[in-house]
Amino acid sequence: MELLGLYNYWVFAILLMVGFYAVIAKSNLIKKLLGLSIFQSAVFLLYITMDKVEGGTAPIIQKGATDQIFSNPLPQVLILTAIVVGISTTALGMAIIVRINEAYGTIEEKELQDQNRDP
């Protein structure tokens, strides 16, 4: 395989690092949550690209076809469930960030830590 033929893995690696950087380096809670969503999307991409079988068809059994190669539908089903869970987690995270902003007046991590240290 040539190096550029694996572009989906390059996209996966870049999205993974962008999301990881946002979670680690940013102090704004919304930016952290968006970075987590990007990280999660990269993992979805990895699982979906691993599903593809060269020359494979949809796993639908047809009459007289006994030697067909089928693609595995399990990763797609798992990712569909993971997308729903990811959207729910992101919505819950946004609700918590709104509540933190109402209680403390900021969504910056450093300012929140400083407010909790002061007696």
C-alpha positions in Angstrom: 0.0 0.0 0.0 1.2 3.4 -0.8 1.4 6.1 1.8 -1.2 8.5 0.2 -3.6 5.6 -0.4 -4.3 5.6 3.3 -5.7 9.1 3.4 -8.6 8.1 5.7 -6.1 7.1 8.4 -4.3 10.4 8.0 -7.6 12.3 8.4 -8.3 10.1 11.5 -4.9 10.9 13.0 -5.2 14.6 12.3 -8.7 14.9 13.8 -7.6 12.8 16.8 -4.7 15.1 17.5 -6.8 18.3 17.0 -9.4 17.0 19.4 -6.8 15.9 21.9 -5.0 19.2 21.7 -8.3 21.1 22.3 -9.1 19.0 25.4 -5.7 19.3 26.9 -4.6 22.8 26.0 -7.7 25.0 26.0 -9.0 26.5 29.2 -12.5 27.4 27.9 -15.0 24.7 28.8 -16.9 25.0 25.5 -13.7 24.6 23.5 -12.9 21.5 25.6 -16.3 20.0 24.8 -15.9 20.7 21.1 -12.5 19.1 21.2 -14.0 16.1 22.8 -16.6 15.9 20.0 -13.9 16.2 17.3 -11.9 13.4 19.1 -15.0 11.3 19.2 -15.7 11.9 15.5 -12.2 10.7 14.7 -12.8 7.4 16.5 -16.1 7.0 14.5 -14.2 7.5 11.3 -11.6 4.9 12.2 -14.3 2.3 13.0 -16.3 3.0 9.9 -13.2 2.8 7.6 -12.2 -0.5 9.2 -15.6 -1.9 8.2 -15.0 -1.7 4.4 -14.1 -5.0 2.7 -12.5 -4.7 -0.8 -15.1 -6.1 -3.2 -17.6 -6.6 -0.5 -21.3 -6.0 -0.9 -24.2 -5.3 1.5 -24.9 -8.3 3.7 -28.2 -9.2 1.9 -28.5 -12.9 1.0 -29.7 -13.4 -2.6 -30.9 -16.6 -4.3 -28.1 -18.4 -6.1 -25.3 -16.2 -4.7 -23.1 -18.4 -2.5 -19.6 -17.1 -3.0 -20.1 -13.4 -2.3 -18.0 -11.4 0.1 -19.9 -9.3 2.5 -19.0 -6.2 4.4 -19.4 -6.3 8.1 -22.4 -4.3 9.3 -21.6 -4.5 13.0 -19.2 -1.5 13.1 -21.9 0.7 11.5 -24.5 -0.4 14.0 -22.2 0.3 16.9 -21.2 3.7 15.6 -24.8 4.6 15.0 -25.4 3.9 18.7 -22.2 5.8 19.7 -23.3 8.8 17.7 -26.6 9.0 19.6 -24.7 8.6 22.9 -22.2 11.3 21.8 -24.9 13.8 21.0 -26.6 13.2 24.3 -23.2 13.6 26.1 -22.5 16.8 24.3 -25.9 18.2 25.2 -25.5 17.2 28.8 -22.0 18.8 28.8 -23.4 22.0 27.3 -26.2 22.1 30.0 -23.6 21.7 32.7 -21.4 24.5 31.2 -24.5 26.8 31.2 -25.1 26.0 34.9 -21.5 26.6 35.8 -21.6 29.9 34.0 -24.8 30.9 35.9 -23.2 29.9 39.3 -19.7 31.2 38.8 -20.0 33.8 36.1 -17.3 32.3 33.9 -16.5 29.2 31.8 -12.7 29.6 31.9 -11.0 26.8 33.8 -8.3 28.9 35.4 -10.8 31.4 36.8 -13.0 28.6 38.2 -10.0 27.1 40.0 -9.0 30.5 41.4 -12.6 31.1 42.7 -12.6 27.7 44.4 -9.2 28.3 46.1 -10.1 31.7 47.6 -11.8 31.4 51.1 
